[in-house]
Amino acid sequence: MTRQKLALQRGFTLLELLVVLSIIALLAGVVVPKTIEYLDDSKIKTTRLQIEELSAALDMYKLDVGSYPNSAQGLNALVEKPNDGKRWNGPYIRKNKKIPTDPWEQDYFYVSPGEHGKFDLYSFGADQQEGGEGNNQDINSWE
């Protein structure tokens, strides 16, 4: 064979490239939705863990001060000494010494005294509205 014939035989045909691209598209169609589902699950689990950590910090605050911060003081009482915090021994949050936001970049809701206990701590999830399922479910401290 001459060099010209060898040069013409190298490479892939258009049909071969289309078959490979079709296989990649099919795999992406299966893998991407599962990956997004795992990402949503991890955000929900992260929110539950953060609520547990904030609840533990609120309990430490109560041990020192004698009561939970009221709704007006909010979660900021965990990192900044309130005006009436005589026995405050904080900050009660270690990481960056600031209150974390939920995985959807929203502040947690805190009410004290709460309807479901000494305090209610919750996130509305991805949709930021009450109720919902899946990624939009409410995540709270009392369930």
MILUM-690092 format. One record per residue: x, y, z of N, C-alpha, C in turn; residue in three letters; residue number from 0. Coordinates in Angstrom, 3 decimals, always signed. Layout:
% MILUM-690092
<rec <X, Y, Z>, <X, Y, Z>, <X, Y, Z>, 'ALA', NUM> ...
This chain:
% MILUM-690092
<rec <+0.833, -1.186, +0.000>, <+0.000, +0.000, +0.000>, <+0.874, +1.244, +0.000>, 'MET', 0> <rec <+0.388, +2.232, -0.663>, <+1.129, +3.488, -0.700>, <+0.768, +4.324, +0.509>, 'THR', 1> <rec <+1.576, +5.343, +0.696>, <+1.334, +6.224, +1.852>, <-0.013, +6.936, +1.760>, 'ARG', 2> <rec <-0.446, +7.278, +0.592>, <-1.729, +7.971, +0.437>, <-2.884, +7.076, +0.871>, 'GLN', 3> <rec <-2.841, +5.806, +0.523>, <-3.909, +4.880, +0.917>, <-3.912, +4.664, +2.424>, 'LYS', 4> <rec <-2.722, +4.569, +3.071>, <-2.652, +4.430, +4.517>, <-3.213, +5.656, +5.207>, 'LEU', 5> <rec <-2.928, +6.835, +4.707>, <-3.427, +8.077, +5.301>, <-4.943, +8.147, +5.226>, 'ALA', 6> <rec <-5.520, +7.645, +4.160>, <-6.973, +7.672, +4.002>, <-7.672, +6.670, +4.923>, 'LEU', 7> <rec <-6.996, +5.606, +5.330>, <-7.623, +4.583, +6.153>, <-7.576, +4.895, +7.637>, 'GLN', 8> <rec <-6.799, +5.860, +8.050>, <-6.715, +6.197, +9.468>, <-7.911, +7.030, +9.880>, 'ARG', 9> <rec <-8.306, +6.929, +11.197>, <-9.399, +7.736, +11.728>, <-10.683, +6.939, +11.837>, 'GLY', 10> <rec <-11.731, +7.635, +12.263>, <-13.026, +6.986, +12.469>, <-14.007, +7.496, +11.422>, 'PHE', 11> <rec <-14.960, +6.654, +11.101>, <-16.003, +7.091, +10.179>, <-17.052, +7.870, +10.948>, 'THR', 12> <rec <-17.847, +8.604, +10.236>, <-18.919, +9.374, +10.854>, <-19.887, +8.447, +11.589>, 'LEU', 13> <rec <-20.173, +7.309, +11.025>, <-21.080, +6.345, +11.658>, <-20.509, +5.847, +12.992>, 'LEU', 14> <rec <-19.224, +5.553, +13.037>, <-18.605, +5.105, +14.282>, <-18.683, +6.189, +15.353>, 'GLU', 15> <rec <-18.417, +7.421, +14.968>, <-18.502, +8.532, +15.924>, <-19.928, +8.708, +16.444>, 'LEU', 16> <rec <-20.920, +8.579, +15.568>, <-22.322, +8.705, +15.991>, <-22.715, +7.591, +16.962>, 'LEU', 17> <rec <-22.233, +6.379, +16.735>, <-22.535, +5.266, +17.637>, <-21.937, +5.535, +19.020>, 'VAL', 18> <rec <-20.676, +5.979, +19.053>, <-20.021, +6.268, +20.337>, <-20.746, +7.400, +21.063>, 'VAL', 19> <rec <-21.105, +8.461, +20.355>, <-21.834, +9.578, +20.977>, <-23.196, +9.134, +21.494>, 'LEU', 20> <rec <-23.865, +8.251, +20.780>, <-25.168, +7.732, +21.230>, <-25.015, +6.932, +22.525>, 'SER', 21> <rec <-23.966, +6.123, +22.603>, <-23.724, +5.331, +23.820>, <-23.441, +6.268, +25.000>, 'ILE', 22> <rec <-22.627, +7.291, +24.778>, <-22.322, +8.253, +25.843>, <-23.589, +8.980, +26.290>, 'ILE', 23> <rec <-24.449, +9.364, +25.353>, <-25.699, +10.046, +25.701>, <-26.613, +9.137, +26.514>, 'ALA', 24> <rec <-26.688, +7.857, +26.145>, <-27.510, +6.909, +26.908>, <-26.985, +6.745, +28.331>, 'LEU', 25> <rec <-25.672, +6.622, +28.465>, <-25.088, +6.493, +29.808>, <-25.339, +7.749, +30.638>, 'LEU', 26> <rec <-25.194, +8.919, +30.029>, <-25.444, +10.172, +30.745>, <-26.901, +10.263, +31.176>, 'ALA', 27> <rec <-27.808, +9.759, +30.352>, <-29.225, +9.777, +30.690>, <-29.553, +8.929, +31.904>, 'GLY', 28> <rec <-28.736, +7.925, +32.172>, <-28.938, +7.062, +33.335>, <-28.185, +7.588, +34.551>, 'VAL', 29> <rec <-26.955, +8.042, +34.362>, <-26.087, +8.431, +35.467>, <-26.466, +9.786, +36.062>, 'VAL', 30> <rec <-26.753, +10.776, +35.242>, <-27.011, +12.137, +35.736>, <-28.209, +12.195, +36.680>, 'VAL', 31> <rec <-29.359, +11.602, +36.347>, <-30.479, +11.657, +37.312>, <-30.151, +11.012, +38.653>, 'PRO', 32> <rec <-29.415, +9.893, +38.648>, <-29.034, +9.246, +39.907>, <-28.112, +10.141, +40.718>, 'LYS', 33> <rec <-27.185, +10.814, +40.041>, <-26.261, +11.712, +40.727>, <-27.020, +12.870, +41.360>, 'THR', 34> <rec <-27.981, +13.431, +40.661>, <-28.781, +14.534, +41.199>, <-29.597, +14.053, +42.391>, 'ILE', 35> <rec <-30.117, +12.831, +42.310>, <-30.876, +12.262, +43.433>, <-29.987, +12.136, +44.675>, 'GLU', 36> <rec <-28.757, +11.666, +44.495>, <-27.827, +11.546, +45.622>, <-27.469, +12.917, +46.184>, 'TYR', 37> <rec <-27.341, +13.912, +45.314>, <-27.038, +15.264, +45.769>, <-28.183, +15.802, +46.629>, 'LEU', 38> <rec <-29.419, +15.590, +46.191>, <-30.581, +16.028, +46.969>, <-30.628, +15.338, +48.327>, 'ASP', 39> <rec <-30.377, +14.020, +48.343>, <-30.364, +13.270, +49.607>, <-29.286, +13.801, +50.547>, 'ASP', 40> <rec <-28.132, +14.133, +50.002>, <-27.047, +14.620, +50.855>, <-27.381, +15.985, +51.445>, 'SER', 41> <rec <-28.108, +16.818, +50.713>, <-28.514, +18.124, +51.267>, <-29.488, +17.936, +52.427>, 'LYS', 42> <rec <-30.396, +16.998, +52.290>, <-31.356, +16.731, +53.364>, <-30.628, +16.199, +54.598>, 'ILE', 43> <rec <-29.689, +15.271, +54.399>, <-28.927, +14.720, +55.522>, <-28.064, +15.795, +56.180>, 'LYS', 44> <rec <-27.477, +16.665, +55.378>, <-26.671, +17.756, +55.919>, <-27.523, +18.681, +56.769>, 'THR', 45> <rec <-28.729, +18.983, +56.309>, <-29.629, +19.848, +57.068>, <-29.989, +19.216, +58.397>, 'THR', 46> <rec <-30.274, +17.924, +58.402>, <-30.592, +17.237, +59.664>, <-29.412, +17.295, +60.634>, 'ARG', 47> <rec <-28.208, +17.076, +60.115>, <-27.021, +17.134, +60.974>, <-26.796, +18.538, +61.526>, 'LEU', 48> <rec <-26.975, +19.550, +60.699>, <-26.796, +20.922, +61.175>, <-27.831, +21.276, +62.233>, 'GLN', 49> <rec <-29.055, +20.825, +62.061>, <-30.090, +21.088, +63.060>, <-29.727, +20.400, +64.377>, 'ILE', 50> <rec <-29.197, +19.180, +64.304>, <-28.767, +18.487, +65.531>, <-27.626, +19.240, +66.205>, 'GLU', 51> <rec <-26.659, +19.723, +65.432>, <-25.536, +20.470, +66.001>, <-26.004, +21.784, +66.623>, 'GLU', 52> <rec <-26.909, +22.489, +65.944>, <-27.439, +23.736, +66.498>, <-28.257, +23.461, +67.756>, 'LEU', 53> <rec <-29.002, +22.363, +67.764>, <-29.782, +21.997, +68.957>, <-28.857, +21.711, +70.131>, 'SER', 54> <rec <-27.748, +21.023, +69.870>, <-26.776, +20.743, +70.933>, <-26.163, +22.051, +71.442>, 'ALA', 55> <rec <-25.866, +22.976, +70.543>, <-25.323, +24.269, +70.954>, <-26.346, +25.043, +71.782>, 'ALA', 56> <rec <-27.626, +24.953, +71.415>, <-28.682, +25.608, +72.195>, <-28.783, +24.992, +73.589>, 'LEU', 57> <rec <-28.616, +23.683, +73.681>, <-28.640, +23.029, +74.992>, <-27.464, +23.493, +75.860>, 'ASP', 58> <rec <-26.285, +23.647, +75.267>, <-25.114, +24.154, +76.008>, <-25.373, +25.595, +76.476>, 'MET', 59> <rec <-25.987, +26.391, +75.619>, <-26.343, +27.762, +75.977>, <-27.267, +27.749, +77.197>, 'TYR', 60> <rec <-28.274, +26.871, +77.151>, <-29.227, +26.793, +78.263>, <-28.540, +26.377, +79.563>, 'LYS', 61> <rec <-27.590, +25.454, +79.480>, <-26.865, +25.041, +80.680>, <-26.118, +26.213, +81.312>, 'LEU', 62> <rec <-25.558, +27.079, +80.494>, <-24.799, +28.215, +81.015>, <-25.705, +29.358, +81.470>, 'ASP', 63> <rec <-26.646, +29.723, +80.642>, <-27.456, +30.928, +80.879>, <-28.697, +30.628, +81.718>, 'VAL', 64> <rec <-29.233, +29.419, +81.598>, <-30.416, +29.062, +82.371>, <-31.683, +28.999, +81.551>, 'GLY', 65> <rec <-31.655, +29.476, +80.333>, <-32.811, +29.404, +79.439>, <-32.310, +29.445, +77.996>, 'SER', 66> <rec <-33.186, +29.048, +77.088>, <-32.837, +29.134, +75.671>, <-32.951, +30.588, +75.223>, 'TYR', 67> <rec <-32.226, +30.985, +74.192>, <-32.410, +32.348, +73.686>, <-33.849, +32.519, +73.188>, 'PRO', 68> <rec <-34.399, +33.700, +73.394>, <-35.759, +33.915, +72.903>, <-35.724, +34.170, +71.390>, 'ASN', 69> <rec <-36.888, +34.255, +70.782>, <-36.963, +34.420, +69.328>, <-36.280, +35.696, +68.862>, 'SER', 70> <rec <-36.379, +36.765, +69.661>, <-35.750, +38.033, +69.274>, <-34.228, +37.911, +69.266>, 'ALA', 71> <rec <-33.672, +37.207, +70.243>, <-32.220, +36.995, +70.275>, <-31.793, +36.063, +69.155>, 'GLN', 72> <rec <-32.615, +35.071, +68.886>, <-32.363, +34.135, +67.803>, <-31.104, +33.314, +67.992>, 'GLY', 73> <rec <-30.678, +32.699, +66.912>, <-29.493, +31.855, +66.949>, <-28.212, +32.663, +67.101>, 'LEU', 74> <rec <-28.271, +33.968, +66.854>, <-27.080, +34.812, +67.026>, <-26.583, +34.811, +68.465>, 'ASN', 75> <rec <-27.472, +34.489, +69.411>, <-27.055, +34.421, +70.819>, <-26.023, +33.318, +71.048>, 'ALA', 76> <rec <-25.901, +32.401, +70.076>, <-24.907, +31.341, +70.197>, <-23.495, +31.825, +69.877>, 'LEU', 77> <rec <-23.384, +32.935, +69.156>, <-22.056, +33.437, +68.768>, <-21.750, +34.835, +69.304>, 'VAL', 78> <rec <-22.791, +35.582, +69.676>, <-22.602, +36.922, +70.227>, <-23.314, +37.005, +71.576>, 'GLU', 79> <rec <-22.631, +37.545, +72.546>, <-23.196, +37.635, +73.895>, <-24.389, +38.589, +73.901>, 'LYS', 80> <rec <-25.558, +38.097, +74.342>, <-26.725, +38.972, +74.454>, <-26.526, +39.984, +75.589>, 'PRO', 81> <rec <-27.276, +41.076, +75.549>, <-27.167, +42.111, +76.579>, <-27.426, +41.569, +77.982>, 'ASN', 82> <rec <-28.357, +40.623, +78.099>, <-28.701, +40.089, +79.419>, <-28.041, +38.727, +79.680>, 'ASP', 83> <rec <-26.985, +38.391, +78.947>, <-26.321, +37.097, +79.086>, <-25.217, +37.119, +80.129>, 'GLY', 84> <rec <-25.599, +37.192, +81.396>, <-24.615, +37.302, +82.480>, <-23.689, +36.089, +82.547>, 'LYS', 85> <rec <-24.234, +34.893, +82.375>, <-23.417, +33.685, +82.502>, <-23.087, +33.086, +81.130>, 'ARG', 86> <rec <-23.188, +33.893, +80.096>, <-22.886, +33.440, +78.732>, <-21.425, +33.034, +78.654>, 'TRP', 87> <rec <-21.164, +31.858, +78.121>, <-19.803, +31.337, +78.060>, <-19.472, +30.871, +76.641>, 'ASN', 88> <rec <-19.934, +31.631, +75.655>, <-19.784, +31.237, +74.257>, <-18.491, +31.715, +73.652>, 'GLY', 89> <rec <-18.371, +31.635, +72.386>, <-19.400, +31.208, +71.428>, <-19.629, +29.699, +71.476>, 'PRO', 90> <rec <-20.841, +29.312, +71.169>, <-21.236, +27.912, +71.225>, <-21.124, +27.226, +69.863>, 'TYR', 91> <rec <-20.823, +28.008, +68.832>, <-20.584, +27.471, +67.496>, <-19.094, +27.617, +67.225>, 'ILE', 92> <rec <-18.433, +26.543, +66.885>, <-16.980, +26.587, +66.708>, <-16.559, +26.981, +65.299>, 'ARG', 93> <rec <-17.172, +26.413, +64.294>, <-16.747, +26.642, +62.921>, <-17.033, +28.080, +62.499>, 'LYS', 94> <rec <-15.998, +28.817, +62.202>, <-16.083, +30.199, +61.714>, <-16.810, +31.139, +62.660>, 'ASN', 95> <rec <-17.240, +30.632, +63.793>, <-17.959, +31.424, +64.789>, <-19.110, +32.211, +64.167>, 'LYS', 96> <rec <-19.833, +31.540, +63.259>, <-21.054, +32.132, +62.708>, <-22.085, +31.036, +62.480>, 'LYS', 97> <rec <-23.334, +31.429, +62.474>, <-24.434, +30.485, +62.319>, <-24.448, +29.986, +60.874>, 'ILE', 98> <rec <-24.463, +28.667, +60.666>, <-24.487, +28.162, +59.286>, <-25.853, +28.384, +58.645>, 'PRO', 99> <rec <-25.852, +28.461, +57.335>, <-27.108, +28.476, +56.587>, <-27.399, +27.045, +56.153>, 'THR', 100> <rec <-28.630, +26.797, +55.755>, <-28.955, +25.452, +55.273>, <-28.307, +25.245, +53.891>, 'ASP', 101> <rec <-28.308, +24.034, +53.373>, <-27.645, +23.773, +52.089>, <-28.219, +24.550, +50.900>, 'PRO', 102> <rec <-29.370, +25.176, +51.079>, <-29.972, +25.976, +50.020>, <-29.700, +27.464, +50.243>, 'TRP', 103> <rec <-28.710, +27.747, +51.100>, <-28.233, +29.111, +51.369>, <-29.274, +29.990, +52.064>, 'GLU', 104> <rec <-30.165, +29.382, +52.839>, <-31.183, +30.113, +53.586>, <-30.894, +29.994, +55.084>, 'GLN', 105> <rec <-31.308, +30.998, +55.842>, <-31.153, +30.941, +57.295>, <-32.137, +29.930, +57.879>, 'ASP', 106> <rec <-31.731, +29.312, +58.983>, <-32.635, +28.433, +59.708>, <-33.653, +29.285, +60.459>, 'TYR', 107> <rec <-34.843, +28.741, +60.629>, <-35.884, +29.415, +61.391>, <-35.800, +28.926, +62.839>, 'PHE', 108> <rec <-35.865, +29.875, +63.774>, <-35.770, +29.550, +65.199>, <-36.866, +30.294, +65.936>, 'TYR', 109> <rec <-37.633, +29.553, +66.739>, <-38.701, +30.139, +67.547>, <-38.573, +29.578, +68.961>, 'VAL', 110> <rec <-38.572, +30.479, +69.943>, <-38.508, +30.043, +71.333>, <-39.334, +30.992, +72.192>, 'SER', 111> <rec <-40.262, +30.486, +72.974>, <-40.624, +29.079, +73.121>, <-41.324, +28.575, +71.862>, 'PRO', 112> <rec <-41.135, +27.303, +71.585>, <-41.686, +26.717, +70.369>, <-43.036, +26.081, +70.574>, 'GLY', 113> <rec <-43.669, +25.739, +69.490>, <-44.957, +25.039, +69.539>, <-44.760, +23.549, +69.811>, 'GLU', 114> <rec <-43.564, +23.023, +69.489>, <-43.311, +21.590, +69.588>, <-42.336, +21.233, +70.699>, 'HIS', 115> <rec <-41.919, +22.190, +71.471>, <-40.959, +21.944, +72.539>, <-40.440, +23.274, +73.066>, 'GLY', 116> <rec <-39.302, +23.229, +73.747>, <-38.710, +24.461, +74.294>, <-38.326, +25.430, +73.183>, 'LYS', 117> <rec <-37.949, +24.889, +72.033>, <-37.660, +25.714, +70.849>, <-37.999, +24.919, +69.601>, 'PHE', 118> <rec <-38.270, +25.624, +68.520>, <-38.483, +25.024, +67.207>, <-37.379, +25.530, +66.290>, 'ASP', 119> <rec <-36.695, +24.616, +65.669>, <-35.613, +24.942, +64.746>, <-35.892, +24.178, +63.464>, 'LEU', 120> <rec <-35.957, +24.874, +62.318>, <-36.361, +24.191, +61.100>, <-35.890, +24.912, +59.836>, 'TYR', 121> <rec <-35.951, +24.158, +58.734>, <-35.684, +24.664, +57.390>, <-36.846, +24.218, +56.519>, 'SER', 122> <rec <-37.238, +25.044, +55.566>, <-38.330, +24.676, +54.662>, <-37.856, +23.861, +53.468>, 'PHE', 123> <rec <-36.576, +23.586, +53.344>, <-36.067, +22.796, +52.225>, <-35.827, +23.651, +50.997>, 'GLY', 124> <rec <-35.719, +23.002, +49.860>, <-35.326, +23.678, +48.622>, <-36.342, +24.714, +48.160>, 'ALA', 125> <rec <-37.632, +24.457, +48.356>, <-38.649, +25.382, +47.847>, <-38.907, +26.565, +48.773>, 'ASP', 126> <rec <-38.363, +26.532, +49.995>, <-38.536, +27.609, +50.977>, <-40.007, +27.913, +51.258>, 'GLN', 127> <rec <-40.830, +26.872, +51.174>, <-42.250, +26.992, +51.502>, <-42.623, +25.853, +52.434>, 'GLN', 128> <rec <-43.602, +26.109, +53.261>, <-44.043, +25.088, +54.203>, <-44.606, +23.885, +53.461>, 'GLU', 129> <rec <-44.288, +22.695, +53.974>, <-44.762, +21.458, +53.356>, <-43.835, +21.018, +52.237>, 'GLY', 130> <rec <-44.241, +20.006, +51.541>, <-43.458, +19.517, +50.413>, <-42.912, +18.125, +50.662>, 'GLY', 131> <rec <-42.419, +17.533, +49.603>, <-41.851, +16.190, +49.676>, <-40.503, +16.184, +48.982>, 'GLU', 132> <rec <-39.736, +15.134, +49.246>, <-38.435, +15.002, +48.607>, <-37.523, +16.147, +49.003>, 'GLY', 133> <rec <-36.935, +16.788, +48.020>, <-36.008, +17.893, +48.245>, <-36.704, +19.119, +48.837>, 'ASN', 134> <rec <-38.019, +19.191, +48.698>, <-38.792, +20.336, +49.189>, <-39.372, +20.115, +50.585>, 'ASN', 135> <rec <-39.078, +18.978, +51.208>, <-39.670, +18.683, +52.514>, <-39.119, +19.606, +53.596>, 'GLN', 136> <rec <-39.938, +19.851, +54.601>, <-39.499, +20.610, +55.765>, <-38.659, +19.700, +56.650>, 'ASP', 137> <rec <-37.589, +20.254, +57.202>, <-36.705, +19.494, +58.078>, <-36.655, +20.246, +59.393>, 'ILE', 138> <rec <-36.970, +19.552, +60.500>, <-37.104, +20.266, +61.762>, <-36.466, +19.524, +62.931>, 'ASN', 139> <rec <-36.467, +20.171, +64.074>, <-35.814, +19.614, +65.263>, <-36.729, +18.735, +66.105>, 'SER', 140> <rec <-38.002, +18.688, +65.828>, <-38.909, +17.970, +66.720>, <-39.356, +16.616, +66.172>, 'TRP', 141> <rec <-38.927, +16.228, +65.014>, <-39.317, +14.899, +64.477>, <-38.128, +13.984, +64.430>, 'GLU', 142> 
